[in-house]
């Protein structure tokens, strides 16, 4: 399946080159820019005898392809369609994104979202819909590939065992706020010895960030890994760090937080979108004001000087059940049972749509 045309893709490759791949049985029918494949997919759904169609939604670019499939199924069959929205709207949206999203959702009334902000965005975008919400489930699967002892992981990365290590993980784009973390580090290193490890492919201008690092004299304190991380290597970086810092300028939810929690790593992040719904202030991490390098600096210093790190890790383990996939599955099953007319009164009340 082709996702983005190469000319529109901001990264170096769309292919997962992991040796250990997360792949479920599938039939790759849909090509995002080939309308014939959309019709073929809709026909396959019509012939499949399905009780529910669940469409993953994360970017309005796919509005034409996924929307056409959803609308054909919704208008020509009795099979209900549910959109599972990882982001209702992109972080840097335009009027065209709204048009494409409205087209995609035209004949669909059932949705699952991962944050209150997405819930509000969806209600604003489309009226009279049924919305269920569950927090983004955990990505503990990466830790299941094999945990690495911190000394071993750090030796492989060339990092001293006694260094304080902050991890920024994920693609680099303006809305991720890396610039504020680099600025914060200029203040952090004046108070404590600390290293920042930036891991992720740059979709933004890499030189801009490297210049910030040079201009602030941070080269001895910052390491950059500009690459897409293979599944089997994710543990290497999370097992090495003490804390994960995600200085987002805007967000709805974050899969990176769930990866961090899968490795029982505390998270410092910002007060945007659904992030405060996941990170509990002072318990599983810290929440700071968005776009504030000074607040980030204070939180990082506070973490290393005063935080009960082992207590935070224990609390993350204790709360892991809140992020299990069971809740997401229950929401899908709710729509499935609603379609086949087998819903008990108690189930309706427990899963009442928002």
N, C-alpha and C positions, 0 to 999 in steps of 0.2 A: 504493500500500500504506500503510495506517495502521499506525504503530508504537505509540505510546502514546496513550491517550485524552487529550484536552486537559486534563482535570481533574487528571491524574496527572503531566503533563509539567512539570518544574521550570523550564524555560527559557521564552523568549518565543516561539520558533517551532521547529518540526521540519523546516521546509522549507529546502532548500539554494537560496539566492538568488544563488549564484555565476554569473557570466557564462560562465566556463569550468568546465564540470561534468565530474566523473569518473564516467561512466556507461557501463556495458556493456549490450549488448542484453539486454532482460529482458521478462518478462511479469508485471506486478504483480497477482498472484492473492491473496496472503495478507493478510488483515485480522486484526490481533492479537486482536480481540475479537469476531470473527464466526465461529463454529464451522462454518458452511456453507462458508466459504472454505477452512478447513483440509481438509475432506473433498474439496473441489474440487481442491485442490493435490495431495493424496495420489492421487486418481484420475488426475490429469495425469501424475504420476510413474509410476504403474502402466502407463499406456498409452504412455509415452514410449520404452520400450525402452532404458533407461539401464543402464549397467554399474556405476555408483556414484553415490550421492547425498551431496553435501557440504553440511552445514548450518553456517552461521556462528552461533556461540553467544557471547553477551556479557552476558546478563542473565536471571536466572530468571523475570522477568516474562513472558518469552516461552515459559515451560515448557509451558503449556497448548497454545498454538498450534503451536509447532515440535515439541513432544513428541508431540502427537496425530498430526501428519504422519509423524514418524519411526516411531512405534509402528504406525500403520496399514501403512506400507511394510514395516517390519521383520517384522511378523507375518503379512502376507498375500502377500508376494512373496519372491523370492530375491535381490532387489537389496540389496546391503549399504549401510548408512548410516554416514557418518563425520561426527562433530562436530568442527569446527575451533574450539577454545575460545580466545577472546581473554582471557576471565576465566572460570574455572570457577565461581567464586563471586564475588558483588559485594564491594566493599571494606567495605561496611557491611551485612553479611548478617544474616538472621534465620532462625529455625527454618522459616518458610514458604519461604524461598529454598531450603533443603535439600530440602524436600518437593517443590517444583516441579522442581528439578533432577533428583531421583531419578526422578520421573515422566517427564521428558523423555528421560532416558538409559535408560529401562527395558529396551528391546529392542535397544539399540546396544552394540556391543563395540569399535568402532574410534574412536580419538580422536587429534587432533593438538593439542598445547599449545605455548605459547611461552616457558615458564619452568619451572624446577625446582619452584617453589612451586606452580604450577598442576598440575604432575605429581603432587606429594604430595597436593594437595587432591582431585584426581580419584581417586587410589588409595584415599583415605580414604572418599570418597563412594560408589564403586562398585568391587567386587572383580571379578577375572577378566576385565579388559579389556586390549586391546592399545593401547599409547600410543606415538606417535611425537612427537618434539619438534624444533622448529626455532625459532631466535630470531626475534622479530617482524621481518619484512622491512622494508627501507628505504622511506621515503616520499620518495625523490629526485624523484618526479614533480613536486613543487611547484617545485623548482629548474629543472625543464625548461620551466616556463612562461616563464622569462626571469629571469636574475639581474640585480640592480640594483647598480650601484656604490654603495659605502657612503656617499660624500658626497651622492649623489643621493637615496638612501633617507632619510638623516637630514634633508636639507633638506625633504623632503616631510613629515616628522614634526615639524619644528621643533626638532630636536636638533642641538647644536653638533658639528662634526666631530671635535673633540679630546676630547669627553667620554668617560669610561669608561661603557659601557652594559651593564647586566645585563637579560636578558629572562626574564620568567615568561610562559609561553604555555599556554593551555588553559582549560577551564572552571574556575571557582572553586568547590570544595567542600571540606569540612573535611579530608578525607583527603589532599588535595593539599598541605596544610601551608603555605599562603601566609602564615599568621600568623607562622610561625617565620622566614620570609624577611624580612618587614617588621621584626620585632624585630632580626634580624641587621643590617639596613641602618642601624639606629640606631647600631650600633657601627662599621660600615664607614665611614660618612661622617665619623666622628671621626678616621679614619686616612688616608683618601684621598678625593679628589673622585670621586664616582660617582653614577650615576643608575640607578634601577630603572624598567623599563617593564613594567607589568602589562597583559597583553592576553588577554582572554577573557570570556565571558559569566558573570555571577555567578549560580550556582544557590544559593549560600549568602547570608546576610545581608550585603549590600554595605556598609551603614552601619557594621557592626562593623569592617570593614577600614579604611574611611575614617577612623573614629574613632581607630584605632591609629596611622594615619599622622599625623593632626593632633596627637594627644597626645604623639608623639615628635618633633614639629617636623620631620617629613620631607616636608612639602608641596613644598619647593623641589627635592627629590631624587627624587620618585616621580611618574610619570605613569600614569594609568589609562585603558585603552580597554575599556569594558564593552560588548562586542559579539561576535557570532559573526563570525569572519573569513572572508571569501569566498576561494575557492581562489586567485584571481588576485592577492589582496593578501597572501598568506602570506609571499612573498619579501620584501616591504617591511620586515617586522619582523625577520626572521632576517638579512637582509643588513645591517640597521642595527646589530645588537648585536655585542658582543665575546664574550659567553659566555651560555649558557642555563642557568638555575638552576631545578631541579625539586625542591623540598623535601618530597617525599611522606612522609606518615606511614605509609601502607600502599600496596602496589602488587604487581602480578604482573609486568607489563611496561609499557612506555610507548611509544606511537606518537610522542609529542612528541620523545623522544630520537632516533628515526629521522628525523624531519623535520630536527632540528638537524644530524645527521650528513649528511643530504642536502645541507645548505648548508655542510658542513665546519666547523661550529661546535662547540667544546668544550662539555662539559656538566658541571655540578656537581650531583650528586644524592645521595640517601641510601642507606643500606645495607639497604633493604627489598626483599622479593620478588626478582624477577629482574633488578633494575636493575644490581647489580654484575656480572651476567653480560654486560652490554652495554658499560658504561663501564669502561675500564681505568684504575685509579688512577695519576695522574701522567703518563699517556700520551695518553689521549683526553679526560681531564677529571679530576675529583676525586670521591671517595666520602666522605661524612661521616655521622656518627651521626644517625639520625632523631630528630626533636624537639629538636635542639640548635641553638639560635640562635647560640651561641658558636662551635660548629664551622663553621657556615655562614659566619659572619663571617670567621673565620680563612681559610677556603678561598677566599672572594672576594678578600680582601686578598692572599693568596698568589698567586692567579692573576694579578692585575694587577701585582704587584711582582716576582714571581720566575719565573712560568711561561714556558716557551718556546712562545709562542702559535703562531708559524709552524710549529714542529715538531709541535705537537699537530694542527694542521690537516692537515699532510702525512701524519701517521700515520692520521688519520681517512680520508683519501683512499685510503691504502694498504690499509686494512682493509675498504674498502667491499664487497669481494666476499663477505665473511663474512655480509653482510646482504642479499644478493641474493635475489630471489624463486625462484631455481632450486631452493633446498633445500626450500622449501614445496611447490613443484611436484613434486619428487621424492617427497616423502612422500605426496602425493595419488596419484601414479602407482604407488607401492608398493601401496597398497590396491586400486587399479584392476587391477594385474597379478595381485595375489593372488586377486582374484575370478575372473578369466578363466583362471587356472591357467597363466600364462606367466612363471614366475619362475625365473631362473637361480640356482644355488647362491651365486654371488658376490654377487648382488643381495640375497639374503636376509641374508647376513652383514653386508653394508654397511649395510643399512637395518634391522638387527635391532631389533625393538620393545623398548621399555624396560619 
